[in-house]
Amino acid sequence: MFAVVSVVALPDHVCGYISRFLTEAHVGLYAGVLSRRVADEMWERIVSAVHEGSAVMVCSDPTVEQGFTIRTAGREKRSVVDCDGIALIGA
């Protein structure tokens, strides 16, 4: 599955962990192909370290109408609302 991860104010060791699996296209922006298991484990690690920062992960997902899922965490966390199979970002 294809994944894009954007992080702000995460500890360096977590950014290093992410860069083991994804390519850093820009500061705090990572993209690449992962297995579902690796993506889930990476997200758990990010959430446990986010504290004052923020993170967003967008992953391809053929089981949903849009073809991708969105996860958010941290201080600037946005809610993702399912509206008839379409993911909408709430305030």
C-alpha positions in Angstrom: 0.0 0.0 0.0 1.1 3.5 -0.7 1.5 5.8 2.3 2.2 9.5 2.9 3.1 10.7 6.4 3.4 14.4 7.5 4.9 15.1 11.0 5.6 18.3 12.9 7.7 18.5 16.1 8.3 14.8 16.5 11.5 13.6 18.3 14.4 12.9 15.9 14.5 9.2 16.8 10.9 8.8 15.5 11.7 10.6 12.3 14.7 8.3 11.9 12.4 5.3 12.4 10.0 6.6 9.8 12.8 7.2 7.3 13.8 3.5 7.6 10.6 2.6 5.7 9.6 5.8 3.8 11.6 8.4 1.7 11.7 11.9 3.2 10.5 14.1 0.2 10.6 17.3 2.3 11.3 18.1 5.9 8.6 16.1 7.8 7.0 14.7 4.7 7.5 11.0 4.0 6.2 8.8 1.2 6.5 5.2 0.0 5.1 1.7 -0.1 4.5 -0.3 3.1 2.7 -3.4 4.2 -0.5 -2.8 6.2 1.2 -4.3 9.3 4.2 -1.9 9.1 2.0 1.1 8.5 -0.1 0.2 11.6 3.0 -0.3 13.8 4.5 2.9 12.5 1.3 4.8 13.3 1.3 3.4 16.8 4.9 4.5 17.3 4.1 8.0 15.9 1.0 8.4 18.2 2.9 7.4 21.3 5.6 10.1 20.6 3.6 12.9 19.1 3.0 14.8 22.4 3.2 18.6 21.5 3.6 17.9 17.7 1.2 16.6 15.1 1.0 13.9 12.5 -1.1 12.8 9.5 -1.0 9.5 7.7 -2.8 8.9 4.4 -2.7 5.3 3.1 -4.2 3.7 0.1 -7.1 1.4 1.0 -9.1 -0.4 -1.7 -11.9 -1.3 0.8 -13.2 2.3 1.0 -15.0 4.4 -1.7 -12.2 7.0 -2.0 -9.4 4.5 -2.1 -7.5 5.9 0.8 -7.8 6.4 4.6 -6.7 9.3 6.8 -5.3 9.2 10.3 -4.5 12.2 12.5 -2.9 12.7 15.9 -1.4 15.3 18.1 -2.1 18.9 19.0 -3.5 19.9 15.7 -5.5 16.7 15.3 -8.4 17.0 12.9 -11.4 14.7 13.1 -12.1 12.5 10.1 -15.9 12.0 9.5 -17.3 9.2 7.3 -20.2 10.7 5.2 -21.7 7.9 3.1 -18.3 6.3 2.5 -16.5 9.6 1.8 -13.9 10.8 4.4 -14.4 14.5 5.3 -12.1 16.5 7.5 -13.8 18.2 10.4 -12.6 21.0 12.6 
